[in-house]
Amino acid sequence: MRQAPMQKQQSFSLMFAAALGIALALGLTSFGVTRLFIDPPAGDLARSDGSQPDTEQGQEAPPVMDSALQAQAHQQLVFLMALRDSVAADSMNGMKVLTYANALYDARIYRRASEVYERYLREIDSTNADARIDYAFTLFEQDSVEKALEQTTYALHFQPEHPVAMFNIAIIMLQQERAEEAKSWLERCLAAIGEDQDEMRQRVEHVLMTLEQETTQINP
């Protein structure tokens, strides 16, 4: 027995939320070669040795956590300012501009990162697929989804078998609840992943498996 349209829509929304939750564990950034960027849980930043803060019996995290995070933020700011000044002094140096854009990306300053990526692609190297994918991701983070899709798809003109581009297209399809297209792009992504990219392969397989399982439950 098929579900009523409203119930089915709600189920699809839950399905895509679950799939996106897994999928967005993959982020994109590149320093010459696109790499995977996995956001650590907030608790992992509490102590420099990676241990968790003691929260037993309602104890609050020790003040040193705030100091450590403030120091980290200050260092990041100093680094970004240094990169900004370096680019200002040598504005057509592609490596410097791209490094600055990547650093802004990692700092999640997406609006400014998108501006720097756009200038790099417009004035320095329009064929850099990695930079275009990262530019598209900054647009995605600013809710410019259609433009992000356009730029990610355009990156495949320069590197047709780029697995990260294919994965990102699948993510956008998931957000738009275009299940079959997302599945197709995920399968293409798997076929394009290199033998030395086991971590990416495992995560894409996980997203694909989750999508297939949820689709089967909704449409048995």
trRosetta pair geometry for C-beta under 8 A, 3 or more apart (Angstrom, degrees):
i j d omega theta_ij theta_ji phi_ij phi_ji
2 8 7.4 -6 172 -70 88 132
3 7 4.1 -119 175 93 116 115
3 8 4.2 152 85 -62 116 84
3 11 6.7 95 52 0 172 139
3 218 7.7 -64 8 -161 133 78
4 7 4.7 83 58 12 82 106
4 8 6.8 -156 87 -9 37 90
5 8 5.7 -60 -144 38 28 111
5 9 6.2 31 159 -22 66 105
6 9 5.7 -51 -149 33 31 112
6 10 6.6 31 153 -19 63 104
7 10 5.7 -54 -152 34 33 111
7 11 6.4 32 151 -19 66 105
8 11 5.6 -54 -149 36 34 112
8 12 6.4 35 152 -19 66 103
8 218 6.9 100 -146 -169 81 111
9 12 5.7 -53 -149 36 32 111
9 13 6.4 35 151 -22 64 103
10 13 5.6 -52 -152 32 33 114
10 14 6.6 32 151 -16 65 103
11 14 5.7 -53 -151 36 34 110
11 15 6.3 38 150 -23 65 106
11 218 5.1 150 131 -112 132 112
12 15 5.4 -53 -148 34 34 116
12 16 6.3 25 159 -13 68 105
12 177 5.7 62 154 -147 122 124
12 179 7.8 -105 -145 -49 106 124
12 218 6.7 75 -73 -132 69 162
13 16 6.2 -58 -145 40 28 102
13 17 6.2 32 154 -22 63 108
13 177 7.5 -41 -85 -90 55 130
14 17 5.6 -55 -146 35 30 114
14 18 6.4 30 155 -19 64 104
14 214 8.0 -156 105 -155 82 129
15 18 5.9 -59 -155 34 29 108
15 19 6.4 21 153 -13 66 109
15 179 8.0 -1 118 -97 134 123
15 211 7.5 88 167 -132 104 57
15 214 3.9 145 -137 156 105 137
15 215 7.0 102 -167 -64 150 56
15 218 6.5 -52 -55 -37 147 136
16 19 5.5 -52 -141 41 37 110
16 20 5.9 37 158 -19 69 107
16 174 5.3 160 -150 177 96 81
16 175 7.1 138 170 -102 127 24
16 177 5.4 -85 -55 -95 156 77
16 179 7.8 -116 -80 -82 101 88
17 20 5.9 -55 -142 40 26 108
17 21 6.3 36 154 -29 61 105
18 21 5.6 -51 -151 27 29 116
18 22 7.0 21 154 -10 61 102
18 210 6.3 -142 128 170 105 125
18 214 6.4 159 67 -77 132 149
19 22 6.1 -61 -159 38 34 105
19 23 5.9 28 151 -19 70 115
19 174 5.4 -132 106 -151 123 135
19 182 7.9 75 143 146 150 151
19 207 6.0 83 -164 -160 84 82
19 210 5.4 167 -102 108 76 116
19 211 4.9 57 -113 -79 137 85
19 214 6.8 -115 -49 26 106 149
20 23 5.3 -58 -135 43 34 111
20 24 5.6 28 169 -18 72 110
20 171 7.0 95 -124 -153 82 82
20 174 5.4 167 -73 128 88 128
20 175 6.5 82 -98 -78 135 72
21 24 6.6 -54 -137 35 18 102
21 25 7.9 36 149 -35 49 92
22 25 6.1 -43 -175 2 39 114
22 203 7.7 180 162 -167 92 82
22 206 5.9 -134 175 123 136 108
22 207 5.2 179 106 -94 117 77
22 210 5.7 125 20 14 157 163
23 26 6.4 -58 177 31 52 102
23 167 7.8 178 -161 178 102 96
23 170 7.5 -140 -142 109 141 102
23 171 5.3 171 145 -106 136 94
23 174 6.4 132 14 40 163 166
23 207 4.7 73 -82 -119 86 136
24 27 7.3 36 -176 -70 63 78
24 171 7.0 106 -76 -142 74 128
25 38 6.1 13 168 -135 83 90
25 39 7.3 -122 -144 34 57 88
25 203 6.7 -132 84 -150 113 129
26 36 6.0 -66 -142 -143 85 101
26 37 7.9 97 -171 56 46 56
26 38 7.2 -32 -101 -89 42 77
26 167 6.5 -52 109 151 150 143
26 200 7.3 81 -122 -129 133 80
26 203 5.7 133 -59 134 118 146
26 204 7.9 23 -41 -67 159 73
27 36 7.4 105 57 -170 55 56
27 37 4.2 -55 77 74 103 100
27 38 7.1 169 21 -82 93 29
27 39 6.7 74 -12 -34 134 91
27 137 7.1 110 -168 -174 76 146
28 34 6.0 -17 -161 -161 97 111
28 36 7.6 -45 -98 -117 51 41
28 37 6.6 -152 -58 19 5 105
28 133 5.8 -89 155 136 150 108
28 134 5.8 -145 122 -94 101 68
28 137 4.9 -175 58 -52 111 157
28 164 5.5 116 -114 -177 125 129
28 168 6.6 -33 -22 -70 147 125
29 34 7.4 157 90 -144 23 66
29 35 6.5 -27 75 58 71 84
29 37 5.0 43 16 -33 107 140
29 102 5.6 108 -180 -150 105 88
29 105 5.0 159 -116 116 114 135
29 106 6.0 64 -135 -68 170 83
29 134 5.7 73 -126 -120 47 120
29 137 7.8 -108 -71 69 61 151
30 33 6.1 -146 -154 98 98 19
30 34 4.1 -51 -86 -90 113 54
30 35 6.4 142 -107 7 53 72
30 102 6.5 -111 72 -105 47 121
30 130 3.9 170 -169 168 178 120
30 131 6.7 -109 66 -68 130 50
30 133 7.3 81 -20 67 130 108
30 134 5.5 -124 16 -45 97 132
31 35 7.1 -7 21 0 84 122
31 98 7.9 134 -135 132 48 105
31 99 7.0 46 -133 -109 90 74
31 102 5.6 109 -83 -177 74 170
32 98 7.9 101 -64 123 55 142
32 130 7.4 47 142 76 17 163
33 130 6.6 -139 -142 -94 22 157
34 130 4.4 -159 -49 -131 93 102
34 133 6.1 -1 -98 71 142 142
34 134 7.3 -164 -110 -50 98 99
34 162 7.6 72 25 -166 148 111
34 164 5.0 -112 134 16 149 161
36 199 6.5 -129 33 106 161 121
36 200 5.9 -163 -62 -79 134 97
36 203 8.0 128 -138 25 146 154
37 106 7.2 -143 -137 -111 149 83
40 44 4.1 -91 163 65 122 144
40 45 6.6 130 97 -45 125 86
41 44 5.1 107 64 -11 75 102
42 45 6.1 -58 -170 27 46 109
42 46 7.9 68 138 -46 65 86
43 46 5.5 -20 -167 -17 53 119
43 52 5.3 7 164 -125 123 90
43 53 6.9 -125 -151 14 91 88
44 50 6.0 -11 -157 -144 82 72
44 52 8.0 -42 -84 -86 44 71
45 65 7.7 95 114 -160 76 94
45 68 7.5 176 160 111 80 117
45 69 6.3 69 144 -91 121 100
45 72 7.6 -89 -165 18 116 168
46 51 7.6 -80 81 90 107 57
46 52 6.5 64 45 -147 142 38
46 53 4.5 -112 175 -37 154 101
46 61 6.0 -116 -139 -149 121 129
46 65 4.7 -35 -150 -117 71 120
46 68 7.7 92 177 62 28 141
47 50 6.7 -69 84 20 87 14
47 51 5.0 -19 64 56 140 79
47 52 7.7 -125 16 -63 114 5
47 53 6.9 151 -30 -69 105 70
47 64 7.7 44 -104 104 78 116
47 65 7.2 -61 -60 -94 60 84
47 68 7.4 145 -115 -5 32 173
48 68 6.5 -144 -52 -142 89 139
52 55 7.6 -60 148 -4 106 103
53 61 4.1 -3 174 -122 170 87
53 62 6.3 -161 -139 9 113 80
53 65 6.3 -31 -75 -62 135 139
54 59 5.7 -1 114 81 89 139
54 62 7.8 51 37 -31 92 99
55 58 7.7 -3 176 -122 68 12
55 59 6.0 -155 -139 65 30 79
55 60 7.9 21 -120 -120 74 17
55 61 7.2 -19 -81 -67 90 70
56 59 6.2 18 64 15 52 110
61 65 4.8 -18 148 9 122 152
62 65 6.0 122 73 -14 67 92
63 66 5.8 -50 -167 32 58 109
63 67 6.5 53 141 -16 78 105
64 67 5.4 -57 -150 41 42 114
64 68 6.0 45 152 -25 72 104
65 68 5.8 -56 -149 35 29 110
65 69 6.4 23 156 -14 64 108
66 69 5.9 -58 -146 40 31 108
66 70 6.1 32 155 -20 66 108
67 70 5.7 -55 -146 37 29 112
67 71 6.3 30 155 -19 64 105
68 71 5.8 -54 -149 35 30 111
68 72 6.4 31 151 -20 63 106
69 72 5.5 -51 -146 36 34 114
69 73 6.3 35 154 -19 66 104
70 73 5.7 -53 -146 37 31 111
70 74 6.3 33 153 -21 64 105
71 74 5.7 -52 -147 35 31 112
71 75 6.4 32 154 -19 64 105
72 75 5.8 -54 -149 35 30 111
72 76 6.4 30 153 -19 64 107
73 76 5.6 -55 -149 36 31 113
73 77 6.4 34 152 -21 65 105
74 77 5.7 -54 -149 35 32 112
74 78 6.4 33 153 -19 65 104
75 78 5.7 -53 -148 36 32 111
75 79 6.3 34 152 -21 64 107
76 79 5.6 -55 -149 36 31 114
76 80 6.3 30 154 -18 66 106
76 107 5.8 143 170 -104 127 114
77 80 5.8 -55 -146 37 31 109
77 81 6.3 30 156 -18 65 106
78 81 5.9 -56 -149 37 29 110
78 82 6.4 31 153 -21 64 107
79 82 5.8 -56 -151 35 29 112
79 83 6.5 27 153 -16 64 106
79 103 6.5 -141 128 -161 109 139
80 83 5.7 -54 -148 38 33 111
80 84 6.2 38 152 -23 66 105
80 100 7.7 96 -148 -148 66 77
80 103 5.8 -180 -99 132 78 124
80 104 6.8 96 -133 -81 116 70
80 107 6.4 -8 -73 -30 136 161
80 109 7.8 73 -136 12 152 150
81 84 5.5 -50 -146 34 33 115
81 85 6.4 30 156 -16 65 105
82 85 5.9 -55 -149 37 30 108
82 86 6.3 32 152 -21 63 108
83 86 5.5 -55 -146 36 32 114
83 87 6.3 30 156 -18 66 105
83 96 7.3 172 -160 -172 78 80
83 99 6.3 -137 -139 113 124 98
83 100 4.3 162 153 -102 118 85
83 103 5.6 144 3 40 171 155
84 87 6.0 -57 -151 36 28 108
84 88 6.4 31 151 -22 63 107
84 100 6.5 117 -77 -141 49 128
85 88 5.5 -51 -147 33 34 115
85 89 6.5 28 156 -15 65 106
86 89 6.0 -61 -152 38 30 107
86 90 6.5 -29 165 33 65 103
86 96 5.4 -135 127 -155 108 126
86 100 7.5 -169 69 -67 101 117
87 90 6.7 -87 -138 65 27 68
87 91 6.1 64 165 -108 70 55
87 93 7.4 -138 -122 56 59 100
87 96 5.1 174 -90 138 72 110
87 97 5.6 102 -130 -91 117 62
87 100 5.0 -23 -47 -35 140 157
87 116 7.9 -33 -162 -138 168 119
88 91 6.6 10 -138 -71 23 92
90 93 4.2 22 135 -10 111 126
90 96 5.8 83 87 31 110 162
91 97 7.3 60 -170 -75 47 114
92 97 7.8 -22 -143 -32 16 131
92 123 7.2 -106 -117 139 83 115
92 124 6.6 165 -157 -96 66 101
93 96 4.0 45 97 18 115 116
93 97 6.5 157 84 -16 61 86
94 97 5.8 -58 -143 38 31 109
94 98 6.0 24 162 -14 67 111
94 120 6.8 100 -142 -149 75 97
94 124 4.5 152 -100 177 96 136
94 125 5.9 55 -135 -12 138 118
95 98 6.0 -59 -144 41 26 107
95 99 6.1 28 157 -20 63 110
96 99 5.8 -56 -145 36 28 111
96 100 6.4 30 155 -20 63 106
97 100 5.8 -56 -153 35 30 112
97 101 6.4 30 151 -18 65 106
97 116 6.4 -173 -176 -179 82 97
97 119 7.0 -115 -167 98 133 105
97 120 4.8 164 128 -92 124 103
97 124 6.3 168 57 -21 150 160
98 101 5.5 -51 -146 36 35 113
98 102 6.2 36 154 -19 66 106
98 120 5.7 104 -76 -136 74 153
98 128 7.7 -95 -103 157 135 167
98 131 6.0 -82 -124 -99 110 122
99 102 5.7 -54 -146 37 30 112
99 103 6.3 32 154 -21 64 106
100 103 5.8 -54 -147 35 30 111
100 104 6.5 30 154 -17 64 104
100 116 5.7 -123 106 -167 103 153
101 104 5.8 -55 -152 36 31 111
101 105 6.4 37 149 -23 64 106
101 113 5.5 101 -163 -156 68 73
101 116 4.0 -163 -89 107 89 117
101 117 4.7 119 -157 -64 142 72
101 120 6.1 -71 -30 -16 150 142
101 131 7.3 55 93 -144 151 98
101 134 7.2 110 135 117 114 132
101 135 7.9 -25 179 -79 138 81
102 105 5.3 -51 -151 33 34 118
102 106 6.4 31 154 -17 67 103
102 113 8.0 97 -75 -142 12 112
102 134 7.0 -33 -99 -176 73 162
103 106 5.8 -51 -147 36 33 109
103 107 6.4 26 153 -12 64 109
104 107 5.7 -62 -148 44 31 108
104 109 4.5 -81 -166 69 85 106
104 110 7.8 149 142 -86 95 22
104 112 5.2 -120 -158 97 143 100
104 113 3.7 -177 108 -79 113 87
104 116 6.2 123 23 24 148 140
105 108 7.5 29 175 -76 33 30
105 109 7.8 -83 -62 52 19 66
105 110 7.2 58 -120 -103 57 63
105 113 4.5 120 -66 -147 67 152
105 134 6.0 -42 -100 -177 160 114
105 137 7.6 61 -146 87 121 115
105 138 6.3 -97 -108 -74 93 111
108 141 7.7 -140 -152 178 79 155
109 112 4.8 -13 140 42 109 112
109 113 5.7 131 90 -28 72 96
110 113 5.3 -57 -138 40 32 115
110 114 6.1 36 162 -25 67 103
110 138 4.4 172 -161 -154 87 84
110 141 4.4 -128 -121 91 163 129
110 142 5.6 -169 120 -50 126 96
111 114 6.0 -55 -153 30 26 109
111 115 6.9 26 149 -18 60 104
111 138 7.7 175 -67 171 18 110
111 142 6.2 104 -82 -93 73 135
112 115 5.6 -53 -154 32 38 114
112 116 6.5 32 152 -16 69 105
113 116 5.9 -59 -150 38 33 107
113 117 6.2 32 154 -17 68 107
113 134 7.9 -93 160 150 118 101
113 138 4.7 -151 96 -112 110 147
114 117 5.7 -52 -142 40 32 111
114 118 6.1 36 156 -24 64 107
114 135 6.2 99 -135 -155 66 71
114 138 4.0 -166 -69 116 89 129
114 139 5.8 111 -122 -64 134 69
114 142 6.7 -52 -27 -6 154 142
115 118 5.8 -54 -147 34 27 113
115 119 6.6 25 155 -16 62 104
116 119 5.9 -52 -150 36 32 109
116 120 6.4 36 151 -21 64 105
117 120 5.6 -56 -149 35 32 114
117 121 6.2 25 157 -14 68 107
117 131 5.9 175 -148 177 94 89
117 132 7.8 142 173 -101 114 31
117 134 6.1 -155 -112 99 142 94
117 135 3.6 -177 139 -93 140 96
117 138 6.4 158 15 24 144 142
118 121 6.0 -58 -147 40 29 106
118 122 6.0 22 157 -15 65 114
118 135 6.3 126 -63 -146 61 129
119 122 5.7 -61 -139 43 29 107
119 123 5.5 -13 176 15 69 118
119 124 7.7 53 133 -4 68 102
120 123 6.9 -74 -127 52 14 83
120 124 5.0 -45 -160 40 57 123
120 125 6.7 -22 161 42 83 80
120 128 7.5 -46 137 46 111 142
120 131 5.9 -107 109 -177 132 145
121 124 7.4 -30 -60 51 12 80
121 125 6.9 -57 -118 83 43 54
121 126 5.2 75 -179 -114 72 57
121 128 6.9 -125 -102 49 79 99
121 131 6.1 -180 -71 119 94 119
121 132 6.0 95 -107 -86 137 82
121 135 6.3 -33 -25 -43 139 163
122 126 7.0 55 -98 -84 22 98
125 128 4.5 65 117 -25 116 110
125 131 7.1 99 86 32 105 151
127 158 4.8 157 -166 -125 73 137
128 131 4.0 36 111 21 121 116
128 132 6.4 154 92 -18 66 86
128 158 7.5 6 35 130 3 162
129 132 5.6 -59 -147 38 32 111
129 133 6.3 35 155 -22 67 104
129 155 4.4 104 -151 -171 79 93
129 156 7.6 87 -138 -71 122 25
129 158 4.4 -162 -64 86 99 114
129 159 3.8 -69 -25 12 171 120
129 162 5.5 -154 152 -70 140 154
129 165 6.9 -64 176 -52 109 134
130 133 5.8 -54 -150 33 30 111
130 134 6.5 25 154 -14 64 107
130 155 8.0 122 -43 -154 18 129
131 134 5.7 -56 -148 40 32 110
131 135 6.2 39 151 -23 65 105
132 135 5.4 -48 -145 35 33 116
132 136 6.4 37 152 -21 63 103
132 151 5.7 -155 178 173 90 94
132 152 7.5 161 132 -98 91 34
132 154 6.4 -109 173 91 143 98
132 155 4.1 177 93 -88 122 101
132 158 7.4 116 18 31 144 135
133 136 5.6 -53 -152 34 30 113
133 137 6.6 32 150 -22 64 102
133 151 7.8 169 -96 129 28 95
133 152 6.0 64 -122 -121 67 77
133 155 5.0 60 -59 -108 80 173
133 162 7.0 -140 -63 146 140 144
133 164 5.7 69 -179 111 157 113
133 165 5.3 -108 -100 -83 119 81
133 168 6.5 159 -158 6 97 155
134 137 5.5 -49 -148 31 35 112
134 138 6.8 37 152 -19 64 99
135 138 5.9 -54 -156 32 33 109
135 139 6.8 32 147 -17 64 104
135 151 5.9 -106 98 167 102 149
136 139 5.5 -54 -155 35 37 114
136 140 6.4 43 147 -24 67 102
136 147 7.7 -161 -132 125 74 69
136 148 4.5 108 -177 -155 81 67
136 149 7.6 135 -162 -39 122 14
136 150 7.9 -168 -119 68 112 56
136 151 3.8 -170 -85 90 102 115
136 152 4.2 156 155 -55 169 81
136 155 7.1 -97 -13 -24 138 127
136 168 6.7 101 106 145 126 150
137 140 5.3 -46 -148 32 38 118
137 141 6.5 38 152 -19 65 102
137 148 7.0 88 -84 -147 22 117
137 168 6.6 -97 -80 -128 91 139
138 141 5.7 -51 -149 36 34 112
138 142 6.7 23 152 -10 63 108
139 142 5.7 -66 -152 44 34 104
139 144 4.1 -72 -178 73 92 114
139 145 7.9 170 131 -76 93 19
139 147 5.0 -108 177 97 147 105
139 148 4.1 -174 92 -74 108 86
139 151 6.6 111 21 22 147 141
140 143 7.7 44 -179 -73 32 18
140 144 7.1 -88 -71 65 26 66
140 145 6.2 60 -125 -108 68 58
140 148 3.9 92 -62 -126 81 164
140 168 7.5 -130 -43 -167 158 109
140 171 7.8 42 -158 107 154 124
140 172 7.1 -110 -116 -84 121 100
144 147 4.3 -23 153 43 110 118
144 148 5.8 129 98 -29 76 90
145 148 5.5 -56 -147 35 30 114
145 149 6.4 32 155 -20 65 103
145 172 6.1 146 -170 -141 96 104
145 175 6.6 -133 -136 102 139 144
145 176 7.5 148 155 -59 143 104
146 149 5.6 -50 -150 34 33 112
146 150 6.4 37 150 -21 64 104
147 150 5.4 -50 -147 35 36 116
147 151 6.3 30 156 -15 67 106
148 151 6.0 -58 -146 40 29 106
148 152 6.1 27 157 -18 65 110
148 168 7.7 -114 158 162 105 117
148 172 6.5 -179 100 -91 109 132
149 152 5.9 -57 -142 39 27 109
149 153 6.1 26 160 -17 64 110
149 169 6.7 88 -138 -124 79 74
149 172 4.9 166 -85 156 101 167
150 153 6.1 -61 -149 38 24 108
150 154 6.3 26 153 -22 62 110
151 154 5.5 -53 -146 35 32 115
151 155 6.7 44 152 -30 62 96
152 155 5.7 -43 -158 18 35 117
152 156 7.7 39 146 -21 58 95
152 165 5.3 161 -177 -153 85 81
152 168 4.9 -134 -138 100 147 124
152 169 5.5 -176 120 -66 130 81
152 172 7.3 175 40 -13 150 140
153 156 5.9 -47 -168 20 42 114
153 165 7.6 136 -88 175 25 112
153 169 6.4 88 -73 -98 79 124
154 157 5.7 -31 -172 6 52 116
155 158 6.2 -64 -168 40 47 102
155 159 6.6 -25 157 43 81 94
155 162 6.3 -65 130 51 108 156
155 165 4.8 -153 88 -108 122 136
156 159 6.7 -83 -129 75 36 56
156 160 5.3 61 179 -122 81 46
156 162 6.2 -138 -100 32 67 106
156 165 5.3 177 -64 128 87 151
156 166 7.6 85 -90 -63 124 75
157 160 7.5 29 -116 -75 13 76
159 162 4.2 71 111 -51 111 112
159 165 7.2 146 84 -6 100 141
161 192 4.4 -178 -177 -135 84 115
162 165 4.1 59 94 10 114 114
162 166 6.7 165 91 -13 62 85
162 192 7.1 20 77 155 9 147
163 166 5.5 -58 -150 39 37 112
163 167 6.1 39 153 -23 70 104
163 189 4.8 93 -156 -158 80 75
163 190 8.0 101 -136 -58 116 16
163 192 4.3 -178 -75 97 86 108
163 193 4.8 77 -106 -78 160 68
163 194 7.9 -126 -11 -7 139 71
163 197 7.3 149 53 114 158 165
163 200 6.7 96 120 144 140 141
163 204 7.8 -80 177 -62 116 157
164 167 5.5 -50 -145 35 34 113
164 168 6.3 34 156 -19 65 105
165 168 5.9 -57 -149 37 29 109
165 169 6.5 32 152 -20 64 104
166 169 5.7 -52 -150 33 32 112
166 170 6.6 35 150 -20 63 104
166 185 5.2 -176 -177 -176 80 86
166 186 7.7 154 142 -89 100 23
166 188 5.1 -134 -154 99 142 103
166 189 3.9 -175 105 -80 121 85
166 192 6.2 124 10 32 149 143
167 170 5.5 -56 -155 34 34 114
167 171 6.6 38 147 -24 66 101
167 185 7.4 159 -93 141 21 104
167 186 7.2 62 -115 -109 63 64
167 189 4.8 95 -64 -128 74 150
167 200 7.9 -101 -58 -171 154 108
167 204 6.2 -99 -106 -103 115 113
168 171 5.3 -44 -149 28 38 116
168 172 6.7 38 152 -17 65 99
169 172 5.8 -53 -154 35 35 110
169 173 6.5 36 148 -19 65 105
169 185 4.8 -138 94 -148 104 152
170 173 5.5 -54 -149 37 35 114
170 174 6.4 40 151 -23 66 102
170 181 7.9 -171 -118 125 59 70
170 182 4.6 93 -160 -155 75 70
170 183 7.8 118 -138 -43 111 14
170 185 3.8 -164 -70 93 89 119
170 186 4.7 98 -129 -56 157 77
170 189 6.5 -69 -16 -22 139 138
170 207 7.7 106 128 126 134 139
171 174 5.6 -51 -152 32 32 114
171 175 6.6 34 150 -20 64 102
171 182 7.8 108 -54 -134 14 107
172 175 5.6 -50 -150 33 35 113
172 176 6.4 21 154 -6 66 109
173 176 5.8 -65 -146 48 31 102
173 178 4.3 -87 -164 71 85 105
173 179 7.7 158 146 -76 103 12
173 181 4.5 -142 -142 98 141 103
173 182 3.6 -172 101 -71 119 81
173 185 6.2 149 8 17 144 137
174 177 7.4 30 -177 -79 33 32
174 178 7.6 -90 -60 50 22 66
174 179 7.7 60 -110 -101 60 52
174 182 4.7 93 -59 -119 73 151
174 211 7.4 -100 -107 -101 113 126
178 181 4.3 -9 138 38 113 118
178 182 5.9 135 90 -26 73 91
179 182 5.7 -61 -149 36 28 112
179 183 6.3 27 157 -20 66 107
179 211 6.8 166 -152 -175 91 110
179 215 5.9 131 -178 -97 145 125
180 183 5.7 -52 -148 35 32 113
180 184 6.4 35 152 -21 64 104
181 184 5.6 -52 -149 34 33 114
181 185 6.5 29 155 -15 66 105
182 185 5.9 -59 -150 39 31 107
182 186 6.3 31 153 -19 66 107
182 211 6.7 -141 111 -144 121 156
183 186 5.7 -55 -147 36 31 112
183 187 6.4 31 155 -19 65 105
183 208 6.8 100 -135 -139 71 87
183 211 6.1 -167 -85 121 90 138
183 212 7.2 97 -120 -72 122 83
183 215 8.0 -20 -64 -26 136 159
184 187 5.9 -57 -152 35 29 110
184 188 6.5 28 151 -16 64 106
185 188 5.5 -52 -146 38 35 112
185 189 6.2 44 150 -26 65 103
186 189 5.3 -49 -148 32 32 118
186 190 6.6 37 152 -22 63 100
186 204 6.0 170 -159 -176 89 96
186 207 6.4 -142 -128 98 137 109
186 208 4.5 167 143 -86 140 104
186 211 7.2 155 5 32 164 150
187 190 5.7 -47 -151 30 34 113
187 191 6.7 33 151 -17 62 104
187 208 7.1 111 -66 -126 65 140
188 191 5.7 -56 -152 36 34 112
188 192 6.4 25 153 -15 66 111
189 192 5.9 -67 -150 40 30 106
189 193 6.6 43 153 -41 67 98
189 204 5.5 -142 112 -150 124 148
190 193 5.9 -42 -150 9 33 115
190 201 6.7 84 -136 -138 76 79
190 204 5.7 -174 -77 117 82 132
190 205 6.8 86 -107 -73 123 77
190 208 7.2 -21 -47 -30 131 157
193 197 4.8 -124 -175 81 95 127
193 200 5.7 -166 -135 100 127 113
193 201 4.9 159 124 -80 156 88
193 204 6.9 -166 -50 27 146 149
194 197 4.7 92 60 -2 80 108
197 200 4.4 -25 164 38 105 117
197 201 5.9 120 108 -28 80 92
198 201 5.5 -58 -148 36 32 115
198 202 6.3 33 157 -22 68 105
199 202 5.9 -54 -150 33 30 110
199 203 6.5 22 156 -13 63 108
200 203 5.9 -61 -149 40 32 107
200 204 6.2 28 157 -16 68 109
201 204 6.0 -60 -146 39 27 106
201 205 6.2 28 156 -19 64 110
202 205 5.7 -57 -148 38 28 112
202 206 6.4 32 152 -24 63 105
203 206 5.5 -49 -149 31 34 115
203 207 6.6 33 153 -17 64 101
204 207 5.8 -51 -150 35 35 110
204 208 6.2 33 152 -17 66 108
205 208 5.7 -57 -145 41 31 111
205 209 6.0 33 156 -21 66 108
206 209 5.8 -53 -144 36 27 110
206 210 6.3 28 156 -18 62 107
207 210 5.8 -57 -149 36 29 111
207 211 6.3 29 154 -19 64 108
208 211 5.7 -55 -147 37 30 112
208 212 6.3 28 155 -17 65 108
209 212 5.8 -56 -147 38 30 110
209 213 6.2 29 156 -19 65 108
210 213 5.8 -57 -146 37 29 110
210 214 6.2 22 159 -13 65 109
211 214 6.1 -59 -145 40 26 106
211 215 6.2 26 157 -19 63 111
212 215 5.8 -56 -144 37 28 111
212 216 6.3 31 156 -21 63 107
213 216 5.8 -56 -150 34 29 111
213 217 6.5 29 153 -20 64 105
214 217 5.7 -51 -148 33 34 113
214 218 6.5 27 155 -14 65 107
215 218 5.9 -60 -149 39 32 106
215 219 6.2 -25 169 34 69 102
216 219 6.9 -80 -132 67 23 66
216 220 6.3 57 170 -100 66 58
217 220 6.9 6 -140 -63 21 90
